Amino acid sequence: MLATKTLHSVEDMERTPKPEAGGGYELDEGELIYLSPNSMEQWEIIHRCYHLLQNSMEAHTRAG
């Protein structure tokens, strides 16, 4: 027996309450996918990438 998927819209996703355990949701071809919360290590990597991109943008803006 094949399971049918319920397709969701962006509006459906926005109306979906945030999970109590943290994390969030994303849409993948209309399917609502739960995303677990980031670990501390992941947040540190995100933070470093953000600052590298920010510094690069600032240098690019000053250059021209």
CHARMM-style PDB file with segment names, atoms N, HN, CA, C and O in Angstrom:
ATOM      1  N   MET     1       0.844  -1.173   0.000  1.00  0.00      PROA
ATOM      2  CA  MET     1       0.000   0.000   0.000  1.00  0.00      PROA
ATOM      3  C   MET     1       0.894   1.243   0.000  1.00  0.00      PROA
ATOM      4  O   MET     1       1.806   1.357   0.819  1.00  0.00      PROA
ATOM      5  N   LEU     2       0.632   2.154  -0.903  1.00  0.00      PROA
ATOM      6  HN  LEU     2      -0.109   2.062  -1.568  1.00  0.00      PROA
ATOM      7  CA  LEU     2       1.415   3.382  -1.013  1.00  0.00      PROA
ATOM      8  C   LEU     2       0.796   4.476  -0.155  1.00  0.00      PROA
ATOM      9  O   LEU     2      -0.418   4.681  -0.162  1.00  0.00      PROA
ATOM     10  N   ALA     3       1.638   5.163   0.572  1.00  0.00      PROA
ATOM     11  HN  ALA     3       2.625   4.997   0.578  1.00  0.00      PROA
ATOM     12  CA  ALA     3       1.164   6.298   1.368  1.00  0.00      PROA
ATOM     13  C   ALA     3       1.127   7.532   0.480  1.00  0.00      PROA
ATOM     14  O   ALA     3       2.036   7.753  -0.320  1.00  0.00      PROA
ATOM     15  N   THR     4       0.096   8.323   0.617  1.00  0.00      PROA
ATOM     16  HN  THR     4      -0.643   8.144   1.267  1.00  0.00      PROA
ATOM     17  CA  THR     4       0.022   9.560  -0.148  1.00  0.00      PROA
ATOM     18  C   THR     4       0.538  10.698   0.711  1.00  0.00      PROA
ATOM     19  O   THR     4       0.328  10.728   1.923  1.00  0.00      PROA
ATOM     20  N   LYS     5       1.212  11.629   0.067  1.00  0.00      PROA
ATOM     21  HN  LYS     5       1.382  11.604  -0.918  1.00  0.00      PROA
ATOM     22  CA  LYS     5       1.760  12.785   0.770  1.00  0.00      PROA
ATOM     23  C   LYS     5       0.762  13.928   0.699  1.00  0.00      PROA
ATOM     24  O   LYS     5       0.098  14.128  -0.318  1.00  0.00      PROA
ATOM     25  N   THR     6       0.665  14.668   1.782  1.00  0.00      PROA
ATOM     26  HN  THR     6       1.205  14.505   2.608  1.00  0.00      PROA
ATOM     27  CA  THR     6      -0.127  15.883   1.785  1.00  0.00      PROA
ATOM     28  C   THR     6       0.794  17.020   1.385  1.00  0.00      PROA
ATOM     29  O   THR     6       1.810  17.262   2.037  1.00  0.00      PROA
ATOM     30  N   LEU     7       0.442  17.718   0.315  1.00  0.00      PROA
ATOM     31  HN  LEU     7      -0.383  17.521  -0.214  1.00  0.00      PROA
ATOM     32  CA  LEU     7       1.258  18.835  -0.137  1.00  0.00      PROA
ATOM     33  C   LEU     7       0.840  20.101   0.595  1.00  0.00      PROA
ATOM     34  O   LEU     7      -0.348  20.361   0.784  1.00  0.00      PROA
ATOM     35  N   HSD     8       1.827  20.882   1.002  1.00  0.00      PROA
ATOM     36  HN  HSD     8       2.793  20.671   0.849  1.00  0.00      PROA
ATOM     37  CA  HSD     8       1.583  22.099   1.768  1.00  0.00      PROA
ATOM     38  C   HSD     8       2.072  23.310   0.986  1.00  0.00      PROA
ATOM     39  O   HSD     8       2.918  23.202   0.098  1.00  0.00      PROA
ATOM     40  N   SER     9       1.522  24.461   1.337  1.00  0.00      PROA
ATOM     41  HN  SER     9       0.834  24.549   2.058  1.00  0.00      PROA
ATOM     42  CA  SER     9       1.949  25.730   0.751  1.00  0.00      PROA
ATOM     43  C   SER     9       2.785  26.496   1.777  1.00  0.00      PROA
ATOM     44  O   SER     9       2.891  26.089   2.934  1.00  0.00      PROA
ATOM     45  N   VAL    10       3.368  27.593   1.343  1.00  0.00      PROA
ATOM     46  HN  VAL    10       3.282  27.923   0.403  1.00  0.00      PROA
ATOM     47  CA  VAL    10       4.123  28.450   2.256  1.00  0.00      PROA
ATOM     48  C   VAL    10       3.192  28.959   3.348  1.00  0.00      PROA
ATOM     49  O   VAL    10       3.585  29.049   4.511  1.00  0.00      PROA
ATOM     50  N   GLU    11       1.964  29.291   2.978  1.00  0.00      PROA
ATOM     51  HN  GLU    11       1.644  29.218   2.033  1.00  0.00      PROA
ATOM     52  CA  GLU    11       0.991  29.779   3.963  1.00  0.00      PROA
ATOM     53  C   GLU    11       0.705  28.711   5.017  1.00  0.00      PROA
ATOM     54  O   GLU    11       0.587  29.029   6.201  1.00  0.00      PROA
ATOM     55  N   ASP    12       0.592  27.443   4.599  1.00  0.00      PROA
ATOM     56  HN  ASP    12       0.688  27.185   3.637  1.00  0.00      PROA
ATOM     57  CA  ASP    12       0.395  26.343   5.557  1.00  0.00      PROA
ATOM     58  C   ASP    12       1.567  26.285   6.530  1.00  0.00      PROA
ATOM     59  O   ASP    12       1.379  26.159   7.740  1.00  0.00      PROA
ATOM     60  N   MET    13       2.767  26.377   5.990  1.00  0.00      PROA
ATOM     61  HN  MET    13       2.920  26.479   5.008  1.00  0.00      PROA
ATOM     62  CA  MET    13       3.961  26.290   6.829  1.00  0.00      PROA
ATOM     63  C   MET    13       3.994  27.444   7.829  1.00  0.00      PROA
ATOM     64  O   MET    13       4.337  27.239   8.994  1.00  0.00      PROA
ATOM     65  N   GLU    14       3.645  28.647   7.391  1.00  0.00      PROA
ATOM     66  HN  GLU    14       3.367  28.813   6.445  1.00  0.00      PROA
ATOM     67  CA  GLU    14       3.672  29.805   8.281  1.00  0.00      PROA
ATOM     68  C   GLU    14       2.639  29.684   9.397  1.00  0.00      PROA
ATOM     69  O   GLU    14       2.842  30.231  10.481  1.00  0.00      PROA
ATOM     70  N   ARG    15       1.540  28.980   9.155  1.00  0.00      PROA
ATOM     71  HN  ARG    15       1.375  28.536   8.274  1.00  0.00      PROA
ATOM     72  CA  ARG    15       0.503  28.791  10.175  1.00  0.00      PROA
ATOM     73  C   ARG    15       0.829  27.643  11.131  1.00  0.00      PROA
ATOM     74  O   ARG    15       0.186  27.503  12.172  1.00  0.00      PROA
ATOM     75  N   THR    16       1.815  26.831  10.789  1.00  0.00      PROA
ATOM     76  HN  THR    16       2.337  26.945   9.944  1.00  0.00      PROA
ATOM     77  CA  THR    16       2.177  25.687  11.622  1.00  0.00      PROA
ATOM     78  C   THR    16       2.917  26.181  12.855  1.00  0.00      PROA
ATOM     79  O   THR    16       3.905  26.904  12.728  1.00  0.00      PROA
ATOM     80  N   PRO    17       2.451  25.802  14.066  1.00  0.00      PROA
ATOM     81  CA  PRO    17       3.143  26.250  15.288  1.00  0.00      PROA
ATOM     82  C   PRO    17       4.575  25.721  15.339  1.00  0.00      PROA
ATOM     83  O   PRO    17       4.876  24.640  14.835  1.00  0.00      PROA
ATOM     84  N   LYS    18       5.447  26.512  15.960  1.00  0.00      PROA
ATOM     85  HN  LYS    18       5.202  27.390  16.370  1.00  0.00      PROA
ATOM     86  CA  LYS    18       6.834  26.079  16.146  1.00  0.00      PROA
ATOM     87  C   LYS    18       6.853  24.837  17.038  1.00  0.00      PROA
ATOM     88  O   LYS    18       6.073  24.748  17.986  1.00  0.00      PROA
ATOM     89  N   PRO    19       7.725  23.888  16.746  1.00  0.00      PROA
ATOM     90  CA  PRO    19       7.817  22.694  17.589  1.00  0.00      PROA
ATOM     91  C   PRO    19       8.265  23.048  19.007  1.00  0.00      PROA
ATOM     92  O   PRO    19       9.125  23.909  19.192  1.00  0.00      PROA
ATOM     93  N   GLU    20       7.687  22.390  20.000  1.00  0.00      PROA
ATOM     94  HN  GLU    20       6.988  21.691  19.851  1.00  0.00      PROA
ATOM     95  CA  GLU    20       8.056  22.658  21.395  1.00  0.00      PROA
ATOM     96  C   GLU    20       9.507  22.299  21.675  1.00  0.00      PROA
ATOM     97  O   GLU    20      10.143  22.914  22.531  1.00  0.00      PROA
ATOM     98  N   ALA    21      10.039  21.307  20.961  1.00  0.00      PROA
ATOM     99  HN  ALA    21       9.523  20.808  20.266  1.00  0.00      PROA
ATOM    100  CA  ALA    21      11.412  20.858  21.191  1.00  0.00      PROA
ATOM    101  C   ALA    21      12.430  21.750  20.497  1.00  0.00      PROA
ATOM    102  O   ALA    21      13.629  21.476  20.556  1.00  0.00      PROA
ATOM    103  N   GLY    22      11.975  22.812  19.842  1.00  0.00      PROA
ATOM    104  HN  GLY    22      11.001  23.035  19.794  1.00  0.00      PROA
ATOM    105  CA  GLY    22      12.879  23.676  19.095  1.00  0.00      PROA
ATOM    106  C   GLY    22      12.950  23.239  17.646  1.00  0.00      PROA
ATOM    107  O   GLY    22      12.232  22.332  17.226  1.00  0.00      PROA
ATOM    108  N   GLY    23      13.807  23.877  16.895  1.00  0.00      PROA
ATOM    109  HN  GLY    23      14.391  24.614  17.237  1.00  0.00      PROA
ATOM    110  CA  GLY    23      13.904  23.553  15.479  1.00  0.00      PROA
ATOM    111  C   GLY    23      12.856  24.312  14.692  1.00  0.00      PROA
ATOM    112  O   GLY    23      12.400  25.377  15.108  1.00  0.00      PROA
ATOM    113  N   GLY    24      12.485  23.768  13.575  1.00  0.00      PROA
ATOM    114  HN  GLY    24      12.856  22.903  13.236  1.00  0.00      PROA
ATOM    115  CA  GLY    24      11.506  24.425  12.714  1.00  0.00      PROA
ATOM    116  C   GLY    24      11.127  23.515  11.570  1.00  0.00      PROA
ATOM    117  O   GLY    24      11.331  22.302  11.621  1.00  0.00      PROA
ATOM    118  N   TYR    25      10.571  24.122  10.536  1.00  0.00      PROA
ATOM    119  HN  TYR    25      10.406  25.107  10.494  1.00  0.00      PROA
ATOM    120  CA  TYR    25      10.129  23.368   9.372  1.00  0.00      PROA
ATOM    121  C   TYR    25      10.635  24.023   8.103  1.00  0.00      PROA
ATOM    122  O   TYR    25      10.930  25.218   8.077  1.00  0.00      PROA
ATOM    123  N   GLU    26      10.732  23.226   7.053  1.00  0.00      PROA
ATOM    124  HN  GLU    26      10.492  22.255   7.074  1.00  0.00      PROA
ATOM    125  CA  GLU    26      10.987  23.742   5.719  1.00  0.00      PROA
ATOM    126  C   GLU    26      10.087  22.975   4.756  1.00  0.00      PROA
ATOM    127  O   GLU    26       9.616  21.881   5.065  1.00  0.00      PROA
ATOM    128  N   LEU    27       9.857  23.561   3.594  1.00  0.00      PROA
ATOM    129  HN  LEU    27      10.240  24.450   3.343  1.00  0.00      PROA
ATOM    130  CA  LEU    27       9.081  22.891   2.566  1.00  0.00      PROA
ATOM    131  C   LEU    27      10.020  22.260   1.559  1.00  0.00      PROA
ATOM    132  O   LEU    27      10.935  22.913   1.058  1.00  0.00      PROA
ATOM    133  N   ASP    28       9.795  21.000   1.265  1.00  0.00      PROA
ATOM    134  HN  ASP    28       9.051  20.469   1.672  1.00  0.00      PROA
ATOM    135  CA  ASP    28      10.573  20.290   0.249  1.00  0.00      PROA
ATOM    136  C   ASP    28       9.584  19.717  -0.750  1.00  0.00      PROA
ATOM    137  O   ASP    28       8.946  18.695  -0.496  1.00  0.00      PROA
ATOM    138  N   GLU    29       9.462  20.389  -1.893  1.00  0.00      PROA
ATOM    139  HN  GLU    29       9.980  21.219  -2.100  1.00  0.00      PROA
ATOM    140  CA  GLU    29       8.521  19.991  -2.939  1.00  0.00      PROA
ATOM    141  C   GLU    29       7.119  19.797  -2.371  1.00  0.00      PROA
ATOM    142  O   GLU    29       6.434  18.828  -2.698  1.00  0.00      PROA
ATOM    143  N   GLY    30       6.697  20.736  -1.513  1.00  0.00      PROA
ATOM    144  HN  GLY    30       7.253  21.524  -1.248  1.00  0.00      PROA
ATOM    145  CA  GLY    30       5.364  20.712  -0.946  1.00  0.00      PROA
ATOM    146  C   GLY    30       5.219  19.872   0.306  1.00  0.00      PROA
ATOM    147  O   GLY    30       4.156  19.872   0.927  1.00  0.00      PROA
ATOM    148  N   GLU    31       6.269  19.155   0.692  1.00  0.00      PROA
ATOM    149  HN  GLU    31       7.132  19.156   0.187  1.00  0.00      PROA
ATOM    150  CA  GLU    31       6.208  18.330   1.894  1.00  0.00      PROA
ATOM    151  C   GLU    31       6.828  19.093   3.055  1.00  0.00      PROA
ATOM    152  O   GLU    31       7.921  19.645   2.929  1.00  0.00      PROA
ATOM    153  N   LEU    32       6.127  19.125   4.188  1.00  0.00      PROA
ATOM    154  HN  LEU    32       5.239  18.677   4.291  1.00  0.00      PROA
ATOM    155  CA  LEU    32       6.604  19.811   5.378  1.00  0.00      PROA
ATOM    156  C   LEU    32       7.610  18.916   6.089  1.00  0.00      PROA
ATOM    157  O   LEU    32       7.274  17.806   6.502  1.00  0.00      PROA
ATOM    158  N   ILE    33       8.856  19.400   6.235  1.00  0.00      PROA
ATOM    159  HN  ILE    33       9.129  20.302   5.900  1.00  0.00      PROA
ATOM    160  CA  ILE    33       9.946  18.624   6.817  1.00  0.00      PROA
ATOM    161  C   ILE    33      10.384  19.281   8.125  1.00  0.00      PROA
ATOM    162  O   ILE    33      10.654  20.482   8.161  1.00  0.00      PROA
ATOM    163  N   TYR    34      10.455  18.491   9.197  1.00  0.00      PROA
ATOM    164  HN  TYR    34      10.237  17.515   9.168  1.00  0.00      PROA
ATOM    165  CA  TYR    34      10.928  18.997  10.492  1.00  0.00      PROA
ATOM    166  C   TYR    34      12.447  19.114  10.473  1.00  0.00      PROA
ATOM    167  O   TYR    34      13.143  18.202  10.027  1.00  0.00      PROA
ATOM    168  N   LEU    35      12.951  20.235  10.958  1.00  0.00      PROA
ATOM    169  HN  LEU    35      12.386  20.976  11.320  1.00  0.00      PROA
ATOM    170  CA  LEU    35      14.393  20.458  11.096  1.00  0.00      PROA
ATOM    171  C   LEU    35      14.725  20.533  12.579  1.00  0.00      PROA
ATOM    172  O   LEU    35      14.156  21.344  13.309  1.00  0.00      PROA
ATOM    173  N   SER    36      15.636  19.693  13.017  1.00  0.00      PROA
ATOM    174  HN  SER    36      16.098  19.034  12.424  1.00  0.00      PROA
ATOM    175  CA  SER    36      16.019  19.705  14.430  1.00  0.00      PROA
ATOM    176  C   SER    36      16.801  20.981  14.743  1.00  0.00      PROA
ATOM    177  O   SER    36      17.375  21.598  13.845  1.00  0.00      PROA
ATOM    178  N   PRO    37      16.823  21.372  16.014  1.00  0.00      PROA
ATOM    179  CA  PRO    37      17.575  22.574  16.394  1.00  0.00      PROA
ATOM    180  C   PRO    37      19.068  22.384  16.130  1.00  0.00      PROA
ATOM    181  O   PRO    37      19.584  21.266  16.153  1.00  0.00      PROA
ATOM    182  N   ASN    38      19.743  23.497  15.881  1.00  0.00      PROA
ATOM    183  HN  ASN    38      19.324  24.405  15.862  1.00  0.00      PROA
ATOM    184  CA  ASN    38      21.190  23.445  15.670  1.00  0.00      PROA
ATOM    185  C   ASN    38      21.911  23.178  16.985  1.00  0.00      PROA
ATOM    186  O   ASN    38      21.471  23.603  18.053  1.00  0.00      PROA
ATOM    187  N   SER    39      23.023  22.468  16.883  1.00  0.00      PROA
ATOM    188  HN  SER    39      23.381  22.123  16.015  1.00  0.00      PROA
ATOM    189  CA  SER    39      23.874  22.259  18.055  1.00  0.00      PROA
ATOM    190  C   SER    39      24.743  23.506  18.248  1.00  0.00      PROA
ATOM    191  O   SER    39      24.788  24.379  17.381  1.00  0.00      PROA
ATOM    192  N   MET    40      25.421  23.578  19.375  1.00  0.00      PROA
ATOM    193  HN  MET    40      25.385  22.869  20.078  1.00  0.00      PROA
ATOM    194  CA  MET    40      26.309  24.715  19.640  1.00  0.00      PROA
ATOM    195  C   MET    40      27.409  24.797  18.580  1.00  0.00      PROA
ATOM    196  O   MET    40      27.775  25.888  18.142  1.00  0.00      PROA
ATOM    197  N   GLU    41      27.928  23.650  18.174  1.00  0.00      PROA
ATOM    198  HN  GLU    41      27.631  22.764  18.529  1.00  0.00      PROA
ATOM    199  CA  GLU    41      28.973  23.632  17.145  1.00  0.00      PROA
ATOM    200  C   GLU    41      28.437  24.196  15.823  1.00  0.00      PROA
ATOM    201  O   GLU    41      29.134  24.949  15.142  1.00  0.00      PROA
ATOM    202  N   GLN    42      27.213  23.837  15.464  1.00  0.00      PROA
ATOM    203  HN  GLN    42      26.647  23.226  16.017  1.00  0.00      PROA
ATOM    204  CA  GLN    42      26.628  24.359  14.230  1.00  0.00      PROA
ATOM    205  C   GLN    42      26.440  25.866  14.318  1.00  0.00      PROA
ATOM    206  O   GLN    42      26.693  26.576  13.345  1.00  0.00      PROA
ATOM    207  N   TRP    43      25.995  26.372  15.485  1.00  0.00      PROA
ATOM    208  HN  TRP    43      25.789  25.796  16.276  1.00  0.00      PROA
ATOM    209  CA  TRP    43      25.826  27.810  15.658  1.00  0.00      PROA
ATOM    210  C   TRP    43      27.154  28.542  15.533  1.00  0.00      PROA
ATOM    211  O   TRP    43      27.208  29.631  14.961  1.00  0.00      PROA
ATOM    212  N   GLU    44      28.219  27.961  16.056  1.00  0.00      PROA
ATOM    213  HN  GLU    44      28.175  27.076  16.520  1.00  0.00      PROA
ATOM    214  CA  GLU    44      29.535  28.587  15.949  1.00  0.00      PROA
ATOM    215  C   GLU    44      29.975  28.673  14.485  1.00  0.00      PROA
ATOM    216  O   GLU    44      30.537  29.685  14.065  1.00  0.00      PROA
ATOM    217  N   ILE    45      29.723  27.629  13.718  1.00  0.00      PROA
ATOM    218  HN  ILE    45      29.266  26.808  14.059  1.00  0.00      PROA
ATOM    219  CA  ILE    45      30.072  27.630  12.296  1.00  0.00      PROA
ATOM    220  C   ILE    45      29.239  28.666  11.554  1.00  0.00      PROA
ATOM    221  O   ILE    45      29.770  29.410  10.729  1.00  0.00      PROA
ATOM    222  N   ILE    46      27.949  28.722  11.835  1.00  0.00      PROA
ATOM    223  HN  ILE    46      27.518  28.118  12.505  1.00  0.00      PROA
ATOM    224  CA  ILE    46      27.072  29.715  11.208  1.00  0.00      PROA
ATOM    225  C   ILE    46      27.561  31.119  11.530  1.00  0.00      PROA
ATOM    226  O   ILE    46      27.622  31.976  10.648  1.00  0.00      PROA
ATOM    227  N   HSD    47      27.908  31.356  12.784  1.00  0.00      PROA
ATOM    228  HN  HSD    47      27.858  30.660  13.500  1.00  0.00      PROA
ATOM    229  CA  HSD    47      28.385  32.667  13.223  1.00  0.00      PROA
ATOM    230  C   HSD    47      29.670  33.057  12.488  1.00  0.00      PROA
ATOM    231  O   HSD    47      29.808  34.191  12.030  1.00  0.00      PROA
ATOM    232  N   ARG    48      30.604  32.118  12.378  1.00  0.00      PROA
ATOM    233  HN  ARG    48      30.493  31.197  12.750  1.00  0.00      PROA
ATOM    234  CA  ARG    48      31.865  32.393  11.661  1.00  0.00      PROA
ATOM    235  C   ARG    48      31.607  32.692  10.187  1.00  0.00      PROA
ATOM    236  O   ARG    48      32.179  33.634   9.639  1.00  0.00      PROA
ATOM    237  N   CYS    49      30.759  31.908   9.548  1.00  0.00      PROA
ATOM    238  HN  CYS    49      30.295  31.142   9.993  1.00  0.00      PROA
ATOM    239  CA  CYS    49      30.440  32.130   8.131  1.00  0.00      PROA
ATOM    240  C   CYS    49      29.787  33.485   7.923  1.00  0.00      PROA
ATOM    241  O   CYS    49      30.098  34.195   6.967  1.00  0.00      PROA
ATOM    242  N   TYR    50      28.878  33.838   8.825  1.00  0.00      PROA
ATOM    243  HN  TYR    50      28.625  33.261   9.601  1.00  0.00      PROA
ATOM    244  CA  TYR    50      28.207  35.135   8.740  1.00  0.00      PROA
ATOM    245  C   TYR    50      29.231  36.266   8.768  1.00  0.00      PROA
ATOM    246  O   TYR    50      29.172  37.180   7.945  1.00  0.00      PROA
ATOM    247  N   HSD    51      30.165  36.207   9.710  1.00  0.00      PROA
ATOM    248  HN  HSD    51      30.213  35.465  10.379  1.00  0.00      PROA
ATOM    249  CA  HSD    51      31.161  37.277   9.825  1.00  0.00      PROA
ATOM    250  C   HSD    51      32.114  37.297   8.634  1.00  0.00      PROA
ATOM    251  O   HSD    51      32.517  38.374   8.195  1.00  0.00      PROA
ATOM    252  N   LEU    52      32.483  36.142   8.103  1.00  0.00      PROA
ATOM    253  HN  LEU    52      32.156  35.267   8.460  1.00  0.00      PROA
ATOM    254  CA  LEU    52      33.332  36.118   6.905  1.00  0.00      PROA
ATOM    255  C   LEU    52      32.617  36.763   5.726  1.00  0.00      PROA
ATOM    256  O   LEU    52      33.212  37.550   4.991  1.00  0.00      PROA
ATOM    257  N   LEU    53      31.353  36.433   5.546  1.00  0.00      PROA
ATOM    258  HN  LEU    53      30.869  35.794   6.144  1.00  0.00      PROA
ATOM    259  CA  LEU    53      30.576  37.025   4.453  1.00  0.00      PROA
ATOM    260  C   LEU    53      30.381  38.523   4.666  1.00  0.00      PROA
ATOM    261  O   LEU    53      30.487  39.306   3.722  1.00  0.00      PROA
ATOM    262  N   GLN    54      30.099  38.915   5.888  1.00  0.00      PROA
ATOM    263  HN  GLN    54      30.013  38.279   6.654  1.00  0.00      PROA
ATOM    264  CA  GLN    54      29.914  40.330   6.183  1.00  0.00      PROA
ATOM    265  C   GLN    54      31.192  41.121   5.896  1.00  0.00      PROA
ATOM    266  O   GLN    54      31.133  42.182   5.273  1.00  0.00      PROA
ATOM    267  N   ASN    55      32.335  40.622   6.340  1.00  0.00      PROA
ATOM    268  HN  ASN    55      32.383  39.761   6.846  1.00  0.00      PROA
ATOM    269  CA  ASN    55      33.608  41.301   6.079  1.00  0.00      PROA
ATOM    270  C   ASN    55      33.912  41.369   4.594  1.00  0.00      PROA
ATOM    271  O   ASN    55      34.412  42.384   4.108  1.00  0.00      PROA
ATOM    272  N   SER    56      33.621  40.310   3.877  1.00  0.00      PROA
ATOM    273  HN  SER    56      33.215  39.486   4.272  1.00  0.00      PROA
ATOM    274  CA  SER    56      33.849  40.289   2.433  1.00  0.00      PROA
ATOM    275  C   SER    56      32.965  41.317   1.729  1.00  0.00      PROA
ATOM    276  O   SER    56      33.423  42.015   0.825  1.00  0.00      PROA
ATOM    277  N   MET    57      31.709  41.409   2.139  1.00  0.00      PROA
ATOM    278  HN  MET    57      31.337  40.842   2.873  1.00  0.00      PROA
ATOM    279  CA  MET    57      30.800  42.393   1.529  1.00  0.00      PROA
ATOM    280  C   MET    57      31.255  43.814   1.814  1.00  0.00      PROA
ATOM    281  O   MET    57      31.210  44.674   0.935  1.00  0.00      PROA
ATOM    282  N   GLU    58      31.692  44.058   3.035  1.00  0.00      PROA
ATOM    283  HN  GLU    58      31.729  43.359   3.749  1.00  0.00      PROA
ATOM    284  CA  GLU    58      32.163  45.396   3.390  1.00  0.00      PROA
ATOM    285  C   GLU    58      33.404  45.772   2.592  1.00  0.00      PROA
ATOM    286  O   GLU    58      33.523  46.910   2.138  1.00  0.00      PROA
ATOM    287  N   ALA    59      34.333  44.827   2.413  1.00  0.00      PROA
ATOM    288  HN  ALA    59      34.236  43.903   2.782  1.00  0.00      PROA
ATOM    289  CA  ALA    59      35.538  45.092   1.637  1.00  0.00      PROA
ATOM    290  C   ALA    59      35.183  45.343   0.167  1.00  0.00      PROA
ATOM    291  O   ALA    59      35.763  46.215  -0.479  1.00  0.00      PROA
ATOM    292  N   HSD    60      34.242  44.585  -0.341  1.00  0.00      PROA
ATOM    293  HN  HSD    60      33.771  43.876   0.184  1.00  0.00      PROA
ATOM    294  CA  HSD    60      33.820  44.738  -1.740  1.00  0.00      PROA
ATOM    295  C   HSD    60      33.147  46.105  -1.931  1.00  0.00      PROA
ATOM    296  O   HSD    60      33.358  46.763  -2.949  1.00  0.00      PROA
ATOM    297  N   THR    61      32.347  46.524  -0.960  1.00  0.00      PROA
ATOM    298  HN  THR    61      32.175  45.989  -0.133  1.00  0.00      PROA
ATOM    299  CA  THR    61      31.648  47.816  -1.057  1.00  0.00      PROA
ATOM    300  C   THR    61      32.642  48.960  -1.024  1.00  0.00      PROA
ATOM    301  O   THR    61      32.493  49.928  -1.770  1.00  0.00      PROA
ATOM    302  N   ARG    62      33.659  48.866  -0.169  1.00  0.00      PROA
ATOM    303  HN  ARG    62      33.780  48.079   0.436  1.00  0.00      PROA
ATOM    304  CA  ARG    62      34.670  49.930  -0.078  1.00  0.00      PROA
ATOM    305  C   ARG    62      35.508  49.998  -1.358  1.00  0.00      PROA
ATOM    306  O   ARG    62      35.931  51.077  -1.774  1.00  0.00      PROA
ATOM    307  N   ALA    63      35.741  48.842  -1.973  1.00  0.00      PROA
ATOM    308  HN  ALA    63      35.397  47.966  -1.635  1.00  0.00      PROA
ATOM    309  CA  ALA    63      36.615  48.788  -3.156  1.00  0.00      PROA
ATOM    310  C   ALA    63      35.930  49.334  -4.400  1.00  0.00      PROA
ATOM    311  O   ALA    63      36.589  49.748  -5.354  1.00  0.00      PROA
ATOM    312  N   GLY    64      34.625  49.331  -4.381  1.00  0.00      PROA
ATOM    313  HN  GLY    64      34.090  48.994  -3.607  1.00  0.00      PROA
ATOM    314  CA  GLY    64      34.123  49.832  -5.578  1.00  0.00      PROA
ATOM    315  C   GLY    64      32.828  49.852  -6.081  1.00  0.00      PROA
ATOM    316  OT1 GLY    64      32.601  50.354  -7.181  1.00  0.00      PROA
TER     317      GLY     64
END
